[in-house]
Amino acid sequence: MEIDLTRVLCRVEELGATGCREFKLGGGDWPVRGFIVRSGTAIHAYLNRCAHMALPLNMLPDRFLTHDGSLILCTAHGALFEKSTGYCVAGPCLGQSLERVPVRVAAGCVMLADDVDIAALAARYD
Ligand code: FES
């Protein structure tokens, strides 16, 4: 199987015990920033931008979850999001959702889904 290295976000094993890992796409001062989160056996990815004020969700590298690991936490104002949907279940953006980044797992790597246009994703990130 041939792997397009430009679409690889990380190796699955790099998700580690927390199941979370940040990624960047593109270069320059304003790359697209997102994160990957494991939920059970499924792997999801979202833009690292809170539905509330478009701030990054984390303050520490790769730290996106509540203490018990059950929900995604925005550290700015405490919004909580489901890992499998990105839906906000508590906080100032209740009922809104994180923006999903479609991914797939192949050859032990988390990759952008084939139909994701990286330039279009970057445009949505602006
Ligand atoms: S920016 Fe995330 S809850 Fe306010």
Backbone and ligand atoms as CSV (ligand in chain L), in Angstrom:
chain,resi,resn,atom,element,x,y,z
A,1,MET,N,N,0.845,-1.195,0.000
A,1,MET,CA,C,0.000,0.000,0.000
A,1,MET,C,C,0.880,1.245,0.000
A,2,GLU,N,N,0.581,2.171,-0.893
A,2,GLU,CA,C,1.360,3.398,-0.968
A,2,GLU,C,C,0.736,4.464,-0.062
A,3,ILE,N,N,1.568,5.112,0.721
A,3,ILE,CA,C,1.099,6.122,1.657
A,3,ILE,C,C,1.527,7.501,1.164
A,4,ASP,N,N,0.574,8.418,1.096
A,4,ASP,CA,C,0.877,9.813,0.769
A,4,ASP,C,C,1.337,10.504,2.054
A,5,LEU,N,N,2.633,10.698,2.171
A,5,LEU,CA,C,3.191,11.229,3.417
A,5,LEU,C,C,2.712,12.637,3.735
A,6,THR,N,N,2.258,13.371,2.723
A,6,THR,CA,C,1.772,14.730,2.995
A,6,THR,C,C,0.447,14.715,3.761
A,7,ARG,N,N,-0.200,13.546,3.819
A,7,ARG,CA,C,-1.496,13.454,4.492
A,7,ARG,C,C,-1.403,12.763,5.851
A,8,VAL,N,N,-0.214,12.344,6.228
A,8,VAL,CA,C,-0.043,11.667,7.523
A,8,VAL,C,C,-0.006,12.704,8.646
A,9,LEU,N,N,-0.871,12.512,9.635
A,9,LEU,CA,C,-0.916,13.426,10.781
A,9,LEU,C,C,-0.059,12.916,11.932
A,10,CYS,N,N,-0.080,11.617,12.169
A,10,CYS,CA,C,0.792,11.002,13.162
A,10,CYS,C,C,0.650,9.491,13.049
A,11,ARG,N,N,1.520,8.786,13.749
A,11,ARG,CA,C,1.354,7.341,13.862
A,11,ARG,C,C,0.357,7.062,14.984
A,12,VAL,N,N,-0.433,6.033,14.853
A,12,VAL,CA,C,-1.439,5.700,15.869
A,12,VAL,C,C,-0.779,5.550,17.231
A,13,GLU,N,N,0.385,4.924,17.290
A,13,GLU,CA,C,1.051,4.698,18.574
A,13,GLU,C,C,1.467,6.002,19.251
A,14,GLU,N,N,1.578,7.073,18.489
A,14,GLU,CA,C,1.940,8.367,19.067
A,14,GLU,C,C,0.787,8.995,19.853
A,15,LEU,N,N,-0.404,8.436,19.738
A,15,LEU,CA,C,-1.525,8.966,20.511
A,15,LEU,C,C,-1.337,8.699,22.001
A,16,GLY,N,N,-0.585,7.688,22.330
A,16,GLY,CA,C,-0.218,7.442,23.717
A,16,GLY,C,C,-1.398,7.123,24.608
A,17,ALA,N,N,-1.151,7.234,25.905
A,17,ALA,CA,C,-2.159,6.837,26.887
A,17,ALA,C,C,-3.370,7.753,26.873
A,18,THR,N,N,-3.158,9.046,26.643
A,18,THR,CA,C,-4.301,9.978,26.660
A,18,THR,C,C,-5.134,9.870,25.395
A,19,GLY,N,N,-4.524,9.401,24.320
A,19,GLY,CA,C,-5.257,9.290,23.062
A,19,GLY,C,C,-5.403,10.595,22.325
A,20,CYS,N,N,-4.619,11.598,22.698
A,20,CYS,CA,C,-4.716,12.908,22.048
A,20,CYS,C,C,-3.355,13.340,21.496
A,21,ARG,N,N,-3.404,14.033,20.374
A,21,ARG,CA,C,-2.172,14.573,19.815
A,21,ARG,C,C,-2.522,15.737,18.881
A,22,GLU,N,N,-1.746,16.792,19.004
A,22,GLU,CA,C,-1.946,17.938,18.119
A,22,GLU,C,C,-1.318,17.661,16.759
A,23,PHE,N,N,-1.793,18.397,15.760
A,23,PHE,CA,C,-1.123,18.373,14.455
A,23,PHE,C,C,-1.205,19.759,13.830
A,24,LYS,N,N,-0.285,19.990,12.905
A,24,LYS,CA,C,-0.287,21.220,12.115
A,24,LYS,C,C,-0.236,20.824,10.653
A,25,LEU,N,N,-0.915,21.588,9.834
A,25,LEU,CA,C,-0.871,21.383,8.388
A,25,LEU,C,C,-0.454,22.676,7.734
A,26,GLY,N,N,0.500,22.567,6.824
A,26,GLY,CA,C,0.956,23.764,6.138
A,26,GLY,C,C,2.028,24.465,6.938
A,27,GLY,N,N,2.669,25.405,6.292
A,27,GLY,CA,C,3.761,26.110,6.951
A,27,GLY,C,C,3.401,27.556,7.213
A,28,GLY,N,N,4.421,28.360,7.343
A,28,GLY,CA,C,4.198,29.780,7.586
A,28,GLY,C,C,3.793,30.050,9.017
A,29,ASP,N,N,3.362,31.280,9.233
A,29,ASP,CA,C,3.011,31.695,10.590
A,29,ASP,C,C,1.661,31.163,11.049
A,30,TRP,N,N,0.806,30.784,10.121
A,30,TRP,CA,C,-0.553,30.403,10.479
A,30,TRP,C,C,-0.929,29.059,9.877
A,31,PRO,N,N,-0.249,27.996,10.282
A,31,PRO,CA,C,-0.657,26.674,9.780
A,31,PRO,C,C,-2.023,26.298,10.356
A,32,VAL,N,N,-2.682,25.369,9.712
A,32,VAL,CA,C,-3.916,24.814,10.264
A,32,VAL,C,C,-3.531,23.976,11.474
A,33,ARG,N,N,-4.183,24.241,12.596
A,33,ARG,CA,C,-3.886,23.496,13.820
A,33,ARG,C,C,-5.098,22.659,14.197
A,34,GLY,N,N,-4.844,21.412,14.480
A,34,GLY,CA,C,-5.926,20.516,14.867
A,34,GLY,C,C,-5.432,19.524,15.895
A,35,PHE,N,N,-6.312,18.624,16.255
A,35,PHE,CA,C,-5.897,17.564,17.182
A,35,PHE,C,C,-6.688,16.304,16.884
A,36,ILE,N,N,-6.063,15.217,17.263
A,36,ILE,CA,C,-6.640,13.884,17.087
A,36,ILE,C,C,-7.027,13.379,18.461
A,37,VAL,N,N,-8.152,12.713,18.540
A,37,VAL,CA,C,-8.580,12.145,19.818
A,37,VAL,C,C,-9.133,10.734,19.581
A,38,ARG,N,N,-8.697,9.814,20.418
A,38,ARG,CA,C,-9.205,8.441,20.344
A,38,ARG,C,C,-10.406,8.321,21.275
A,39,SER,N,N,-11.435,7.660,20.798
A,39,SER,CA,C,-12.625,7.407,21.605
A,39,SER,C,C,-12.970,5.933,21.442
A,40,GLY,N,N,-12.638,5.131,22.458
A,40,GLY,CA,C,-12.763,3.686,22.283
A,40,GLY,C,C,-11.792,3.229,21.212
A,41,THR,N,N,-12.297,2.554,20.209
A,41,THR,CA,C,-11.427,2.115,19.115
A,41,THR,C,C,-11.455,3.081,17.942
A,42,ALA,N,N,-12.296,4.104,18.027
A,42,ALA,CA,C,-12.420,5.064,16.920
A,42,ALA,C,C,-11.445,6.226,17.103
A,43,ILE,N,N,-11.068,6.820,15.992
A,43,ILE,CA,C,-10.169,7.971,16.020
A,43,ILE,C,C,-10.848,9.120,15.285
A,44,HIS,N,N,-10.849,10.283,15.943
A,44,HIS,CA,C,-11.493,11.468,15.387
A,44,HIS,C,C,-10.479,12.611,15.370
A,45,ALA,N,N,-10.762,13.609,14.547
A,45,ALA,CA,C,-9.902,14.796,14.528
A,45,ALA,C,C,-10.777,16.032,14.356
A,46,TYR,N,N,-10.314,17.110,14.963
A,46,TYR,CA,C,-11.038,18.379,14.924
A,46,TYR,C,C,-10.041,19.512,14.749
A,47,LEU,N,N,-10.518,20.636,14.209
A,47,LEU,CA,C,-9.703,21.837,14.254
A,47,LEU,C,C,-9.543,22.257,15.709
A,48,ASN,N,N,-8.376,22.780,16.036
A,48,ASN,CA,C,-8.119,23.233,17.408
A,48,ASN,C,C,-8.619,24.662,17.560
A,49,ARG,N,N,-9.928,24.750,17.583
A,49,ARG,CA,C,-10.570,26.068,17.620
A,49,ARG,C,C,-11.905,25.891,18.328
A,50,CYS,N,N,-12.030,26.510,19.476
A,50,CYS,CA,C,-13.248,26.350,20.256
A,50,CYS,C,C,-14.447,26.933,19.513
A,51,ALA,N,N,-15.594,26.300,19.686
A,51,ALA,CA,C,-16.823,26.799,19.059
A,51,ALA,C,C,-17.291,28.094,19.705
A,52,HIS,N,N,-16.725,28.446,20.832
A,52,HIS,CA,C,-17.164,29.634,21.562
A,52,HIS,C,C,-16.529,30.902,21.001
A,53,MET,N,N,-15.207,31.027,21.098
A,53,MET,CA,C,-14.540,32.251,20.649
A,53,MET,C,C,-13.384,31.962,19.704
A,54,ALA,N,N,-13.366,30.795,19.127
A,54,ALA,CA,C,-12.332,30.414,18.162
A,54,ALA,C,C,-10.921,30.423,18.753
A,55,LEU,N,N,-10.829,30.293,20.074
A,55,LEU,CA,C,-9.518,30.184,20.715
A,55,LEU,C,C,-9.042,28.733,20.644
A,56,PRO,N,N,-7.726,28.503,20.725
A,56,PRO,CA,C,-7.243,27.119,20.843
A,56,PRO,C,C,-7.815,26.484,22.108
A,57,LEU,N,N,-8.103,25.197,22.051
A,57,LEU,CA,C,-8.720,24.516,23.186
A,57,LEU,C,C,-7.726,24.254,24.311
A,58,ASN,N,N,-6.475,24.055,23.969
A,58,ASN,CA,C,-5.490,23.628,24.977
A,58,ASN,C,C,-4.487,24.730,25.275
A,59,MET,N,N,-3.907,24.614,26.485
A,59,MET,CA,C,-2.790,25.493,26.844
A,59,MET,C,C,-1.488,24.701,26.873
A,60,LEU,N,N,-1.578,23.431,27.218
A,60,LEU,CA,C,-0.397,22.569,27.264
A,60,LEU,C,C,-0.411,21.645,26.050
A,61,PRO,N,N,0.774,21.291,25.558
A,61,PRO,CA,C,0.840,20.452,24.365
A,61,PRO,C,C,0.074,19.137,24.523
A,62,ASP,N,N,-0.754,18.833,23.554
A,62,ASP,CA,C,-1.467,17.545,23.466
A,62,ASP,C,C,-2.440,17.307,24.624
A,63,ARG,N,N,-2.785,18.337,25.373
A,63,ARG,CA,C,-3.709,18.188,26.513
A,63,ARG,C,C,-5.073,18.757,26.134
A,64,PHE,N,N,-6.030,17.879,25.899
A,64,PHE,CA,C,-7.341,18.311,25.419
A,64,PHE,C,C,-8.495,17.751,26.239
A,65,LEU,N,N,-8.210,16.913,27.205
A,65,LEU,CA,C,-9.301,16.179,27.855
A,65,LEU,C,C,-9.493,16.593,29.311
A,66,THR,N,N,-10.699,16.308,29.807
A,66,THR,CA,C,-10.974,16.445,31.226
A,66,THR,C,C,-10.116,15.449,32.005
A,67,HIS,N,N,-10.051,15.611,33.310
A,67,HIS,CA,C,-9.203,14.739,34.130
A,67,HIS,C,C,-9.540,13.265,33.953
A,68,ASP,N,N,-10.827,12.968,33.830
A,68,ASP,CA,C,-11.207,11.551,33.680
A,68,ASP,C,C,-11.111,11.072,32.236
A,69,GLY,N,N,-10.750,11.960,31.325
A,69,GLY,CA,C,-10.538,11.571,29.940
A,69,GLY,C,C,-11.808,11.353,29.138
A,70,SER,N,N,-12.939,11.681,29.711
A,70,SER,CA,C,-14.192,11.348,29.036
A,70,SER,C,C,-14.652,12.406,28.035
A,71,LEU,N,N,-14.191,13.641,28.196
A,71,LEU,CA,C,-14.667,14.740,27.345
A,71,LEU,C,C,-13.501,15.622,26.925
A,72,ILE,N,N,-13.708,16.351,25.833
A,72,ILE,CA,C,-12.748,17.371,25.404
A,72,ILE,C,C,-13.065,18.648,26.182
A,73,LEU,N,N,-12.027,19.295,26.676
A,73,LEU,CA,C,-12.180,20.492,27.499
A,73,LEU,C,C,-11.521,21.687,26.824
A,74,CYS,N,N,-12.253,22.782,26.741
A,74,CYS,CA,C,-11.624,24.048,26.358
A,74,CYS,C,C,-11.127,24.710,27.637
A,75,THR,N,N,-9.819,24.927,27.700
A,75,THR,CA,C,-9.256,25.452,28.937
A,75,THR,C,C,-9.540,26.936,29.129
A,76,ALA,N,N,-9.971,27.630,28.078
A,76,ALA,CA,C,-10.202,29.070,28.206
A,76,ALA,C,C,-11.407,29.374,29.091
A,77,HIS,N,N,-12.539,28.746,28.806
A,77,HIS,CA,C,-13.754,29.040,29.567
A,77,HIS,C,C,-14.508,27.786,29.965
A,78,GLY,N,N,-13.918,26.634,29.782
A,78,GLY,CA,C,-14.476,25.405,30.338
A,78,GLY,C,C,-15.518,24.677,29.517
A,79,ALA,N,N,-15.684,25.008,28.265
A,79,ALA,CA,C,-16.643,24.249,27.457
A,79,ALA,C,C,-16.224,22.778,27.383
A,80,LEU,N,N,-17.217,21.896,27.343
A,80,LEU,CA,C,-16.980,20.452,27.273
A,80,LEU,C,C,-17.604,19.902,26.000
A,81,PHE,N,N,-16.880,19.046,25.318
A,81,PHE,CA,C,-17.317,18.504,24.029
A,81,PHE,C,C,-17.194,16.982,24.044
A,82,GLU,N,N,-18.125,16.325,23.370
A,82,GLU,CA,C,-18.033,14.873,23.209
A,82,GLU,C,C,-16.853,14.537,22.305
A,83,LYS,N,N,-16.140,13.474,22.652
A,83,LYS,CA,C,-14.987,13.087,21.854
A,83,LYS,C,C,-15.397,12.548,20.477
A,84,SER,N,N,-16.515,11.845,20.443
A,84,SER,CA,C,-16.877,11.174,19.187
A,84,SER,C,C,-17.627,12.072,18.208
A,85,THR,N,N,-18.157,13.206,18.691
A,85,THR,CA,C,-18.930,14.074,17.799
A,85,THR,C,C,-18.425,15.516,17.762
A,86,GLY,N,N,-17.708,15.935,18.790
A,86,GLY,CA,C,-17.303,17.328,18.903
A,86,GLY,C,C,-18.424,18.238,19.374
A,87,TYR,N,N,-19.535,17.648,19.771
A,87,TYR,CA,C,-20.709,18.414,20.196
A,87,TYR,C,C,-20.497,18.956,21.615
A,88,CYS,N,N,-20.816,20.234,21.822
A,88,CYS,CA,C,-20.635,20.869,23.125
A,88,CYS,C,C,-21.810,20.511,24.034
A,89,VAL,N,N,-21.489,19.873,25.150
A,89,VAL,CA,C,-22.513,19.432,26.093
A,89,VAL,C,C,-22.594,20.324,27.334
A,90,ALA,N,N,-21.650,21.250,27.487
A,90,ALA,CA,C,-21.691,22.180,28.616
A,90,ALA,C,C,-20.770,23.350,28.309
A,91,GLY,N,N,-21.149,24.522,28.851
A,91,GLY,CA,C,-20.303,25.686,28.667
A,91,GLY,C,C,-20.948,26.728,27.783
A,92,PRO,N,N,-20.194,27.778,27.481
A,92,PRO,CA,C,-20.771,28.920,26.781
A,92,PRO,C,C,-21.187,28.655,25.336
A,93,CYS,N,N,-20.711,27.577,24.740
A,93,CYS,CA,C,-21.118,27.269,23.360
A,93,CYS,C,C,-21.974,25.995,23.317
A,94,LEU,N,N,-22.747,25.786,24.365
A,94,LEU,CA,C,-23.645,24.625,24.443
A,94,LEU,C,C,-24.442,24.470,23.147
A,95,GLY,N,N,-24.433,23.272,22.614
A,95,GLY,CA,C,-25.206,22.990,21.405
A,95,GLY,C,C,-24.450,23.229,20.115
A,96,GLN,N,N,-23.284,23.876,20.183
A,96,GLN,CA,C,-22.466,24.052,18.979
A,96,GLN,C,C,-21.456,22.898,18.921
A,97,SER,N,N,-20.689,22.841,17.866
A,97,SER,CA,C,-19.753,21.727,17.687
A,97,SER,C,C,-18.394,22.208,17.227
A,98,LEU,N,N,-17.387,21.433,17.589
A,98,LEU,CA,C,-16.064,21.611,17.007
A,98,LEU,C,C,-16.140,21.239,15.530
A,99,GLU,N,N,-15.210,21.775,14.750
A,99,GLU,CA,C,-15.202,21.455,13.321
A,99,GLU,C,C,-14.385,20.189,13.082
A,100,ARG,N,N,-15.055,19.189,12.562
A,100,ARG,CA,C,-14.424,17.893,12.340
A,100,ARG,C,C,-13.453,17.947,11.160
A,101,VAL,N,N,-12.352,17.239,11.293
A,101,VAL,CA,C,-11.404,17.024,10.200
A,101,VAL,C,C,-11.477,15.539,9.858
A,102,PRO,N,N,-11.986,15.176,8.692
A,102,PRO,CA,C,-12.104,13.749,8.356
A,102,PRO,C,C,-10.737,13.069,8.267
A,103,VAL,N,N,-10.596,11.968,8.973
A,103,VAL,CA,C,-9.346,11.209,8.964
A,103,VAL,C,C,-9.648,9.729,8.749
A,104,ARG,N,N,-8.614,8.994,8.428
A,104,ARG,CA,C,-8.707,7.547,8.331
A,104,ARG,C,C,-7.399,6.966,8.854
A,105,VAL,N,N,-7.438,5.704,9.200
A,105,VAL,CA,C,-6.241,5.016,9.678
A,105,VAL,C,C,-5.794,4.043,8.592
A,106,ALA,N,N,-4.516,4.137,8.235
A,106,ALA,CA,C,-3.952,3.229,7.245
A,106,ALA,C,C,-2.491,3.006,7.591
A,107,ALA,N,N,-2.069,1.766,7.499
A,107,ALA,CA,C,-0.669,1.398,7.736
A,107,ALA,C,C,-0.160,1.935,9.074
A,108,GLY,N,N,-1.018,1.929,10.090
A,108,GLY,CA,C,-0.608,2.375,11.418
A,108,GLY,C,C,-0.503,3.874,11.565
A,109,CYS,N,N,-1.010,4.611,10.578
A,109,CYS,CA,C,-0.936,6.066,10.623
A,109,CYS,C,C,-2.336,6.672,10.601
A,110,VAL,N,N,-2.481,7.822,11.280
A,110,VAL,CA,C,-3.701,8.621,11.156
A,110,VAL,C,C,-3.455,9.596,10.014
A,111,MET,N,N,-4.343,9.522,9.028
A,111,MET,CA,C,-4.151,10.330,7.817
A,111,MET,C,C,-5.385,11.154,7.532
A,112,LEU,N,N,-5.184,12.303,6.898
A,112,LEU,CA,C,-6.333,13.039,6.388
A,112,LEU,C,C,-7.079,12.150,5.415
A,113,ALA,N,N,-8.387,12.173,5.468
A,113,ALA,CA,C,-9.174,11.407,4.507
A,113,ALA,C,C,-8.849,11.880,3.085
A,114,ASP,N,N,-9.001,10.971,2.150
A,114,ASP,CA,C,-8.593,11.264,0.769
A,114,ASP,C,C,-9.325,12.455,0.168
A,115,ASP,N,N,-10.555,12.685,0.601
A,115,ASP,CA,C,-11.334,13.764,-0.011
A,115,ASP,C,C,-11.151,15.115,0.673
A,116,VAL,N,N,-10.237,15.204,1.633
A,116,VAL,CA,C,-9.993,16.489,2.300
A,116,VAL,C,C,-9.012,17.302,1.465
A,117,ASP,N,N,-9.459,18.471,1.045
A,117,ASP,CA,C,-8.609,19.405,0.304
A,117,ASP,C,C,-7.886,20.276,1.341
A,118,ILE,N,N,-6.582,20.127,1.448
A,118,ILE,CA,C,-5.828,20.832,2.488
A,118,ILE,C,C,-5.942,22.344,2.311
A,119,ALA,N,N,-5.928,22.831,1.078
A,119,ALA,CA,C,-6.050,24.277,0.856
A,119,ALA,C,C,-7.424,24.776,1.302
A,120,ALA,N,N,-8.466,23.997,1.027
A,120,ALA,CA,C,-9.816,24.398,1.442
A,120,ALA,C,C,-9.928,24.369,2.966
A,121,LEU,N,N,-9.291,23.396,3.580
A,121,LEU,CA,C,-9.298,23.319,5.032
A,121,LEU,C,C,-8.603,24.546,5.635
A,122,ALA,N,N,-7.493,24.942,5.020
A,122,ALA,CA,C,-6.774,26.124,5.491
A,122,ALA,C,C,-7.626,27.375,5.331
A,123,ALA,N,N,-8.388,27.447,4.266
A,123,ALA,CA,C,-9.254,28.616,4.039
A,123,ALA,C,C,-10.342,28.686,5.099
A,124,ARG,N,N,-10.874,27.532,5.507
A,124,ARG,CA,C,-11.905,27.517,6.555
A,124,ARG,C,C,-11.326,27.906,7.910
A,125,TYR,N,N,-10.028,27.707,8.048
A,125,TYR,CA,C,-9.368,27.965,9.312
A,125,TYR,C,C,-9.129,29.456,9.536
A,126,ASP,N,N,-9.124,30.223,8.445
A,126,ASP,CA,C,-8.856,31.679,8.550
A,126,ASP,C,C,-9.912,32.387,9.373
L,1,FES,S1,S,-13.042,29.795,24.019
L,1,FES,FE1,FE,-13.609,27.762,24.556
L,1,FES,S2,S,-15.099,27.950,26.084
L,1,FES,FE2,FE,-14.493,29.973,25.604
